[in-house]
Amino acid sequence: MTLFNGVYPFYPQQRKAFVFDIGTIIVIVVFLTFACTFLLIIPGIRGRARLYWTLRVLLSLLMGVVIVTVQFTGDWETGWVTANTSYKSFSRALVSADIGLHIGLAGVNVTLRGNPVNQVNETINYNEYFSWSFDANYDHSYSEGLERGLPSPILYVAEKFTTQSPCDAHRQYRISGHYTSATLWVAFCTWLISNMLFSMPVLVYGGYMLVVTGTFMIFSLLSFSTVRNTLVCPIQFGSTTLHTNYGGSFWLTLAIGLLCFMAGITVVALHYFNLDLLKTFFDLHDDKADEQQEMTEVYVNPHVMNKEPSAPRPSKLNPNSD
């Protein structure tokens, strides 16, 4: 069997996992590298400041990696259904399969897994990705799927998101996905600014930027959730219907957004009510007693202190005077 551009001719496009892809793995590896580098230098920090530094850095890296990673994941909205459906066009053969739909910010994954996997003398285990990003044409990807002869359940689900479909799901998910992605990138920028401000004595402004970061993350979720209120086109396989719910990326973004918001509120509250505790946590606490002690210390020569003062000598009188 010959290769076509490095891929077997039956599948001109490489398959993509519905949760993790190469972009997601690269982002995770980069942030793990930062975390491991910090763990190597953490033994050089003394006292309780070591614990405070570890907590701050790892928590900040967790926020950053989630903001970037969810841009590339494909499980913002997921749904599964088990149905008896036709496997190929112009064939009456039915197969029992699990059909999954996984919607991300830049496209959809359609999964078809036989139950059992081997049926009608074939291995039924597919996971096809259809993209609607700026550099990809969804209808073109769907047309290529038709040319490759993908199973009927995959083509049926993918057809619901084409531009010609009366469901209008393509325009809704594409626009909401772009706005969600843009809002998350703004949140990533504010997260970077907050880390810069936390390295300076102006800690309260870093808290304000964390609140802004959490706010933008919540706005991104609101942008994505508007689609569920408008989509009315059902995806049915006989008497069963494929329903979708919010996936792991949605709930993870919500959790980190609330975490950023609460952390920022805590920093701002400590700035106004307990500034000493805030400076201690960020290793910026000034010990005024030590400074005063250093200023009052004076070096005295011990030889001068031990030498007894001599008696004053009488002054000599002028012999010419009476």
Stockholm file with secondary structure:
# STOCKHOLM 1.0

chainA/1-322         MTLFNGVYPFYPQQRKAFVFDIGTIIVIVVFLTFACTFLLIIPGIRGRARLYWTLRVLLSLLMGVVIVTVQFTGDWETGWVTANTSYKSFSRALVSADIGLHIGLAGVNVTLRGNPVNQVNETINYNEYFSWSFDANYDHSYSEGLERGLPSPILYVAEKFTTQSPCDAHRQYRISGHYTSATLWVAFCTWLISNMLFSMPVLVYGGYMLVVTGTFMIFSLLSFSTVRNTLVCPIQFGSTTLHTNYGGSFWLTLAIGLLCFMAGITVVALHYFNLDLLKTFFDLHDDKADEQQEMTEVYVNPHVMNKEPSAPRPSKLNPNSD
#=GR chainA/1-322 SS CCCBTTBCTTCSSCCCCSSCCHHHHHHHHHHHHHHHHHHHHGGGSCTTHHHHHHHHHHHHHHHHHHHHHTTTCSCSEEEEEEEEEECSTTCCCEEEEEEEEEECSSEEEEEEEEEEEEETTEEEEEEEEEECSTTCCHHHHHHHHHHHTCCHHHHHHHHTTSTTCTTCHHHHHHHHHHHHHHHHHHHHHHHHHHHHHHTSSCHHHHHHHHHHHHHHHHHHHHHHHGGGGTCCCCCEETTEECCCEECHHHHHHHHHHHHHHHHHHHHHHHHHHCHHHHHHHTTCCCCHHHHHHHHHCCCCCHHHHHSCCCCCCCCCCCTTCC
#=GC SS_cons         CCCBTTBCTTCSSCCCCSSCCHHHHHHHHHHHHHHHHHHHHGGGSCTTHHHHHHHHHHHHHHHHHHHHHTTTCSCSEEEEEEEEEECSTTCCCEEEEEEEEEECSSEEEEEEEEEEEEETTEEEEEEEEEECSTTCCHHHHHHHHHHHTCCHHHHHHHHTTSTTCTTCHHHHHHHHHHHHHHHHHHHHHHHHHHHHHHTSSCHHHHHHHHHHHHHHHHHHHHHHHGGGGTCCCCCEETTEECCCEECHHHHHHHHHHHHHHHHHHHHHHHHHHCHHHHHHHTTCCCCHHHHHHHHHCCCCCHHHHHSCCCCCCCCCCCTTCC
//
